[in-house]
């Protein structure tokens, strides 16, 4: 059986709209991806950390209820579970305020042995944070060398601009051990100064053989050494875009599992294969945009499970 391993921050998201709290739930980019995959019944393991406090208990319970394996979670006493306040603007785009109190020793947990059959997703500021990055980077390198699909999502926002000089070399190094870089237009602008997909690919192609470039309403572009294509997204009025990129990643992984795509296949995929993959990723992202949840809904997950089994 192919397993999915995701590694990233875990926190409690409190979402505000028009100055009022609208929802509170477990969050974090890779957590959101994990929950979407868990809801579809896929074998997903989350690598992360949170406290032995009430917010940590909320996250732990939520993950288990949604089919996410927590064997690789570090629960700490010396610190508090992270909290994020997400404020939606008039376009339902979010800006954040974070409250974090981590222990001195981070991510104190045994790491999994990832095989060629598996998929490993990592990224965001967590993957370039001192005390954590070294451990996640070792997992990524081992997974990459064993032939697993390694997906890296930098999720690098303007708020980290003052640390850019120190962080960009770490981001580039992470990309160098990825099968796929899934980056937004904002990521590529903040990291490389790239103004469009072609400029982003010129930078990423020196590090990784595949870029999936998402640009909101402008669609999705895919680049490999042998293929390049552009795909539209659905026209919707979003309720919240907070989990859009994370659920896109879940759809990307779900399609790779469904279509039996391994790392060695990625550079050989053509228009037909990428059209199916990106369509699934867009469907997942669209679903997440239609509620205050950061993941696909249970009804959508059930429909996807049924359709995937029928296709197989």
N, C-alpha and C positions, 0 to 999 in steps of 0.2 A: 504493500500500500504506500502511496505517496503522501508524505506529510507536509504541512505548511508550518513554518516557523516565522514569527514576526517578533521584532525587537524594538521597543520604544518606550516612551514615557507613559505613565498611567496617572490620571488625575481626575478630579471631579470638576466638570464644566457647569457653570451657572450662566444661563443665557439671558441677556437683557434686550428688550425691544421697546422703543418709545419710553425709556426710563424705568420700565417695570420688569421684574424677573419673570420669565416665561417658562423656563424648564431647567431642571438640574439632573445631570446624568453622568455616568462614567465616561471619560473622554481621554484624548490623546490620539495622535494620528494613527499609530500602529494598533492601538487598542480598538479604534473604530473599525479598521480593516478586519481585525480578528473577529469582532462580534458579527460583522456582516457575513464572513465566511462560516463562523460557527452556526449561525442561523440557517445556513443552507445545508448543514450536516457534514461539512468537510472537516477532516482531521486537522485542527489548528492548535498550535502551541504558542503561548505568549510569553516572551522573555522580558521581564520588567521588575519593578520594585514599588512598594507602597507600605505605609505604616501599619502598625497594629493598633489602629485607632478606628473611630466610627466611620470616617470617610473611606479608609482602607477596607473595612469590612463590607461597606456598600459596594465597592468596586469588585471585591473578591466574590461576593454573592452574585452580582450581576454577570460576571464572566462565566461562572459555573452554570448559571441558569441558561446561558446562551451558547453552550456547547464549546467553550474555550477552555483548553487544558491549562491549568495553573501550576504544573510541576516545576516550572522554571521561574517562579516569582520569588523575589527576595522580600520577606516581611521584616521590617526593622522596628526596634523600640526607640532608638535614639534619633528622633525626628518626627515630622508630621507628613501625612499624605498631601501632595500638592493640590492646590485649588486654582482654577482659572475662571476669571470673569470675562465673558464674551459679550461685547456690546455691538449690536447690529445697527448699521446705518440705514439710510433711506433705500438703498439697493439690497438690503439684507446681507451685506458683506460685513464681516466681523473684524473688530480690533480687540486686543486682549490686555488684561492685567493679570499677572501671575503672582501667587503666594507660595513660596517653596522653602522647606526646611528639611534638607536631606542629611543623613548621617555622614560622618567623615569617610567611612568605608562604604563604597557603593556597589550595588549589584552582587552581593555576596551569595552566590548560588552556583551549583554545578551546571555546566553548560551542556547542551545536547550534542550528540554526534550526528551531523547532517550527512546524508548520503546523496549519491548522484540522482536518485529518484525524487528528491525533495525540492521544495521551494523555500528560499529564505528572503524575507523582506525586512529592510532596516532603513533608517533615515531620520530626518528632522534634526533639530538642535541636539537631541539626545545622542545621536551617533557621532557628534563631534564635541561632546562634553568631557572635560578632563575627569578621569576616574571611572568613566563608563566607556568612552570611545575605544580604549585599548582592548577591552574585553570583546566588544562587538566586532571590532576590526579583525581580531583573530578568528572569530566565527566566520566572518565573511570570506576571509582568505582561504580558510580550510574548505568551506562549502564551494567556493569558486574552483579551487584546485581539484576537488573531487568530481566536478562536472554538474553540480546542482545548479538550478536556476537561481541566480542572485539578483534581486531587484532593489535598486537604491533610489529613494525619493528624498532629495536634499531638503525640500520644504523650507528654503532659506528666505526669511522675510527681512524687510527694511529695518526692523527693530534691532537686528544684529549687525547693522552696518558699521557701528563703531568698533566691532571686533573683527571686521572683514579681513584685515591683513593677516591675522593669526589663523582664522578659520578656513579661508579658501584653500590653502594647501591640504588640509585634512579632507575637505570635500572632494578635491581632485583625486586624492589618494583612494578614497572610498569608491569613486567612479571607476577607478582603474581595476577594481576587483568585482565589478558588476557585469552581469549578462545583459541587463536592461537598466538604463537610467530613465525613470519616469519623472519628468520635471515640468513645472508650469512655466508660462511665459514670464511670470513675476520672478520665479526662481532664477531663470536664465539671465534675466535683466540684472538681478542683484548680484549674481555670481560672476558672470562673464561680461556684463554690459551689452548683451545681445538684444537687438531690437526686434528680431523675428526668428522664425523656426530655422531658416537656412543659416543664419549667423550662429544660432545655438548649436546646430549640428557640426559646424566647422570646429567649434571648441570641444564638444563631447566626443567627436569621432577620433580625436587623438588619445582618448582615454578608454572608451567603451564602444562596442560594435553595434549598439542599438539605442536609439533615443525615441521615447514616446513623449511628445511635446504637446501639452494641453494648454489651450488659450481661451478658456471660458466659452463665450458665445461664438467665438471665431473658429471653434472646432479643434480637431486633434490631428497632428502630423506625426508620421512614423518614418524613421530613417534607419536603414542598415547599410552595410557595404554594398548590397545588391538590390536594395529596394527603397523607394520613397513614395509616400502617398498621403493624401489628406482626406479626412472624414468629418462630416458635419455632426453637430449635436442637436438635440431636440430643443425647440423653442418653448420655453416655459416661463411662468412667473414664480420664482423660487420663494419658499417660506424662509429658508436659511441655507446658505452655501457652506456652512462650517465643515460638514463632513463630505463634501463633494469629491475632493481629491482622494480622500481615504477610501471611499466606497468605489471610486474608479479603480483604484489599486486592487480592491477585492474582486471586482469584475474581471480585471486583467488576469488575476491568478485563477479565478474560477474557470475562465475560458481555457487557460493553459492546461489545467487539470482535465477538463472535459474533453479537450482535443488531443490529449496525450502529447503535449509539446515539452520537449526537454531543451536544455541549454544548447546542445549541438544542433538543434533544429532552427533556432531563432533567426540566424542569418540566411536561412534557405527559404523562409516564408515569403509568399507572394501576396498579390492583391486579394485573392479569394480568402486565404487564411486570415490575413490581417483585418479584413472587413468583418469577419465573424467575431474576432477577438475584440476589436474596438467597439463593435455594436453592443456586446455584452457589458463591457466596461462603462459605456455611456448609459446603458439602461440602469445599471447599479447606481451611478452617480446621480442620474435624474431622479430616481426614487428617493435618495437621501435628501435632495433639495426640496422635497414636497412636504417636509415636516421639520419640527425642531429636534428630532433625533439625529444623531450623527452616523447612522447606519441604515441598512435596508430594513424595511418593515417586515414583520413576521408573515403577513399575507403574501408579500412579494417573494420572500424566501421560499415559502411553500410552493408557489407557482413555479419558481426556478427549479426547485428540486424535482418536481413532477416532469417538467419539460426536459430536463437534462437526462433523466432516466429513460424517458421515451426515446430521445435521440440516440442513446447508447444501445 
